[in-house]
Amino acid sequence: MKPFAWGDVIPGCDAAFTAPDEEGIFAQAVPHGAAAHGIDEVTPELAATVRAHIHES
Protein backbone atom coordinates (compact mmCIF):
# COMPACT_ATOMS: atom_id res chain seq x y z
CA MET A 1 0.00 0.00 0.00
CA LYS A 2 1.09 3.55 -0.69
CA PRO A 3 0.17 6.33 1.75
CA PHE A 4 -0.04 10.01 0.85
CA ALA A 5 -0.75 12.96 3.16
CA TRP A 6 -1.87 16.28 1.69
CA GLY A 7 -0.15 17.96 4.64
CA ASP A 8 3.18 17.09 2.99
CA VAL A 9 2.15 19.36 0.10
CA ILE A 10 -0.25 21.81 1.74
CA PRO A 11 0.81 22.60 5.32
CA GLY A 12 -2.02 22.29 7.81
CA CYS A 13 -4.11 19.85 5.78
CA ASP A 14 -4.76 16.63 7.66
CA ALA A 15 -6.24 14.62 4.77
CA ALA A 16 -4.42 11.36 4.14
CA PHE A 17 -5.06 8.58 1.66
CA THR A 18 -3.83 5.04 1.13
CA ALA A 19 -4.08 3.01 -2.06
CA PRO A 20 -2.27 0.14 -3.71
CA ASP A 21 -0.86 2.39 -6.46
CA GLU A 22 -0.40 6.00 -7.58
CA GLU A 23 -3.57 5.87 -9.66
CA GLY A 24 -5.58 5.08 -6.52
CA ILE A 25 -3.92 7.93 -4.63
CA PHE A 26 -4.72 10.42 -7.39
CA ALA A 27 -8.32 9.13 -7.58
CA GLN A 28 -8.75 10.11 -3.92
CA ALA A 29 -6.46 13.13 -3.65
CA VAL A 30 -7.66 15.07 -6.71
CA PRO A 31 -11.29 15.40 -5.57
CA HIS A 32 -10.09 16.43 -2.10
CA GLY A 33 -7.74 19.01 -3.61
CA ALA A 34 -10.60 20.48 -5.62
CA ALA A 35 -13.15 20.52 -2.80
CA ALA A 36 -10.92 21.58 0.10
CA HIS A 37 -8.22 23.65 -1.56
CA GLY A 38 -9.75 24.97 -4.79
CA ILE A 39 -7.24 23.11 -6.95
CA ASP A 40 -9.13 22.74 -10.21
CA GLU A 41 -6.20 21.65 -12.38
CA VAL A 42 -3.50 19.11 -11.69
CA THR A 43 -0.51 20.65 -13.38
CA PRO A 44 2.52 18.52 -14.23
CA GLU A 45 4.36 20.28 -11.40
CA LEU A 46 1.65 19.46 -8.86
CA ALA A 47 1.48 15.86 -10.06
CA ALA A 48 5.26 15.55 -9.65
CA THR A 49 5.09 17.02 -6.15
CA VAL A 50 2.33 14.62 -5.15
CA ARG A 51 4.26 11.67 -6.60
CA ALA A 52 7.36 12.74 -4.65
CA HIS A 53 5.35 12.49 -1.42
CA ILE A 54 3.72 9.11 -2.05
CA HIS A 55 5.56 6.67 0.17
CA GLU A 56 6.01 2.92 0.15
CA SER A 57 4.66 1.15 3.20
URSUL-V111089 format. One line per field, one symbol per residue. burial: # if it has 24 or more other ideal C-beta (glycine too) atoms within 12 Angstrom, else .. Layout:
burial->???
This chain:
burial->.#.###..#.....###....#..#..###.##................#..##...
